[in-house]
Amino acid sequence: MIRLAVSLLLLVPAMPAAAQTATQVAALREPDVIYVPTPEPMVDKMFELVKLKKGDVLYDLGSGDGRIPIRAAQKFGVRGVGIDINPVRIAEANENAKKAGVTGLVQFRNADLFETDFREATVVTLYLLPTLNDKLLPQLLALKPGTRIVSHAFPISGWTPEAEALVDGRPVFMWRVPAKGTPIK
């Protein structure tokens, strides 16, 4: 009994430190933007522009509550990956995926999108500021030719979209990664 009490006394002070370390690792760094969810009609328009279909692999960069990969899984049976730097959002997204019954199709990663390998994507969704979209351009152009990229609200400098639309007065832009060595327009 004394051994158990001594063991507990030694473990209890260590627990907050272990939890704090896990939180520090998960936090990575401060997010570049505040979280603003993409409205459902915009999500549907994004899917329409990229012609989302079963067999696609969707990466949502800055995935927040996970609504885009979750809806893609529900509507199209698409495998989706959400990347977000905020561990609170990742926990929320995982809970939302569980409630939606799509945990077998979606996963959420607490990661810095600028340090993430998303080359398996056939579709990439964005709702980031223009400076962040521009910063992502080299990673986006390194994707497989034909990969579709869609951005809610903000363009990518120097790259003319293949398609554009408006949803409730807000723009959405779609690009397709060109063949290697082909300059962007």
Buried (B, 14 or more C-beta within 10 A) or exposed (E): EEEEEEEEEEEEEEEEEEEEEEEEEBBBEEBBEEBEEBBEEBBBBBBBBBEBEEEBBBBBBBBBBBBBBBBBBBEBEBBBBBBBBBBEBBEBBBEBBEEBEBBEBBBBBBBBBBEBEBEEBBBBBBBBBEEBBBBBBEBBBEBEEEBBBBBBBBBBEEBEBBBEBEBEEBBBBBBBBBEEEEEEE
